[in-house]
Amino acid sequence: MSRDAFLLELAQRAPVLTDATAREAAATDRSGLLPPTSPFAVVAATAVDHVVATLHLAHEHRVAVVTRGAGTGLAGGAVADDGAIVLDVSRLQHLEIDVANHRAVSGPGVLTAHLDAEARKHGLFYAPDPASAAISTIGGNVATNAGGFRCVSYGVTRDAVLGLTTVLPGGAVVQTGAGTVKDVVGYDLTSLLVGSEGTLGVVVEATLRLLPTPTAVATASALLDDAAAAVAAVAELGATGIRPAVCELVDGPTLAAIDDLRGSDWSARGGALLLVQTHGSGAAADIDVVTEVLRRHAVSVATTTDEREAEQLFAARRDALPALEKRGRVLIEDIAVPRDRVAEAVDRIGAIAAEHTVPIFVLAHAGDGNLHPIVLTDAGPRDPLPPAVVTAADAVFGLALELGGSVSGEHGVGLLKGEWARRQLGPEATALAERIRSVFDPHGILNPGKLL
Ligand SMILES: Cc1cc2nc3c(=O)[nH]c(=O)nc-3n(C[C@H](O)[C@H](O)[C@H](O)COP(=O)(O)OP(=O)(O)OC[C@H]3O[C@@H](n4cnc5c(N)ncnc54)[C@H](O)[C@@H]3O)c2cc1C
């Protein structure tokens, strides 16, 4: 079947956009990868039936499909060129808050922060909170198994997913997970689908765990001489037995970029920022212990129990990536290492930057060992990355594996990290993953070339 005939048939069953503006807008994400061409069409799904029809026809005619939420991904998972159509599910925005069962039933296009805000109207909240919560979708979060600030005590997206409705290539709709807190029937297909980056099926509904909002919240912000002092403080915090809800680190060069963006003065006051938050009835007592530890390492420490004030501090942390993006093209890495190797990781990332003479900025979800070393380059968006940037990035991935960690803690593999993902998994696990993929998607139409 010709492309035109395929599009004609598809357009009878789903809204199809073929104008250049729509196709260009759906071609890339926030990874910095720019495909040489745009997808040949975009399906702007407004109903699950549109997803079913698209996957039925694409499977039958072997057309590649790139599923898209908000396109905020940092690994190139939603990048699409002329060889594919984009299936945009961001308009599927139904949302029900099931107060009695502490859960939400959400369409894939609901923005993460919106779901959380709706839950909060009922004294509940949605724990996974990527820094992109205001702009990313639940479907994208599920597909990437997104992390965030609160993971250190509440877990990642996978820990919040109780069940999924997913459309498979061919158009079958499969329900996984009973949606109950406890459910051990059969293989855990829900967990398999979480983090599958649009390679196994298209998530059209998620049943998500909500939690009662904490009775109290306390926040400490510490300015320290440098990132090494900050990770030393985090290590000592770990030994207190207190498990903070949030523990975020921003290094000095990133603080300077935030200052440039917002006109703030963080970098004049310290060479690294640590934000620690405690939740629950013991929050105030816990933050006292945290503060005592931080004072031994920091230039200054401030605490607050005012949630709006805390939110302003976290807004600065959320500004980090946009601030760096303003300075040039960024290559965002996302390694995870065991908590007791964070100090070594930070130290050796500094050495890699010096050795290759490339600037590497460091943000970290320090409490759970997830670091974002961000390499900045003045290469244009369509230029190949300079060799020094590529070797420095490779050295950081190698470091993650050497320290017993992972090449991606939360952003996913996408187009950027396939080779490193295979290296981390090893040949047996890679072959097993490929076999599983072909069971779901025998013709390989979903996100070809991504993940593995
Ligand atoms: C400023 C900024 C801060 C960020 N901070 C964080 C952070 O703290 N933690 C974190 O984990 N990530 C973070 N990210 C990355 C990004 O926001 C997440 O990966 C997010 O989960 C992507 O959601 P999305 O809706 O934009 O998905 P997209 O980018 O549209 O897609 C991401 C992947 O999911 C697939 N996909 C999307 N929807 C579906 C669906 N319904 N069914 C099947 N597959 C689907 C796509 O094919 C693609 O492979 C950040 C990004 C930015 C720009």
The ligand as a Gaussian input file, in Angstrom:
#p B3LYP/6-31G(d) Opt

LIG

0 1
 C       13.123000      20.889000      32.313000
 C       13.001000      19.374000      32.348000
 C       13.125000      18.716000      33.560000
 C       13.003000      17.314000      33.608000
 N       13.095000      16.687000      34.827000
 C       12.891000      15.356000      34.906000
 C       12.959000      14.683000      36.177000
 O       13.178000      15.304000      37.223000
 N       12.759000      13.337000      36.187000
 C       12.504000      12.635000      35.053000
 O       12.319000      11.425000      35.122000
 N       12.452000      13.243000      33.846000
 C       12.640000      14.573000      33.738000
 N       12.579000      15.190000      32.508000
 C       12.360000      14.388000      31.297000
 C       10.887000      14.243000      30.829000
 O       10.076000      15.294000      31.303000
 C       10.334000      12.886000      31.260000
 O       11.038000      11.862000      30.594000
 C        8.820000      12.711000      31.011000
 O        8.411000      11.497000      31.594000
 C        8.451000      12.709000      29.536000
 O        7.063000      12.913000      29.423000
 P        6.437000      13.453000      28.052000
 O        4.963000      13.491000      28.219000
 O        7.075000      14.712000      27.647000
 O        6.853000      12.267000      27.075000
 P        7.483000      12.330000      25.611000
 O        8.763000      13.079000      25.626000
 O        6.458000      12.775000      24.647000
 O        7.805000      10.782000      25.374000
 C        8.777000      10.130000      26.141000
 C        8.804000       8.645000      25.747000
 O        7.598000       8.017000      26.153000
 C        6.901000       7.472000      25.021000
 N        5.469000       7.733000      25.299000
 C        4.907000       8.922000      25.589000
 N        3.597000       8.754000      25.871000
 C        3.346000       7.426000      25.766000
 C        2.180000       6.616000      25.943000
 N        1.006000       7.140000      26.288000
 N        2.301000       5.288000      25.736000
 C        3.471000       4.726000      25.383000
 N        4.607000       5.437000      25.200000
 C        4.544000       6.763000      25.397000
 C        7.482000       8.176000      23.815000
 O        7.415000       7.376000      22.646000
 C        8.915000       8.397000      24.255000
 O        9.674000       7.230000      24.061000
 C       12.734000      16.582000      32.417000
 C       12.614000      17.260000      31.204000
 C       12.728000      18.635000      31.159000
 C       12.553000      19.328000      29.839000

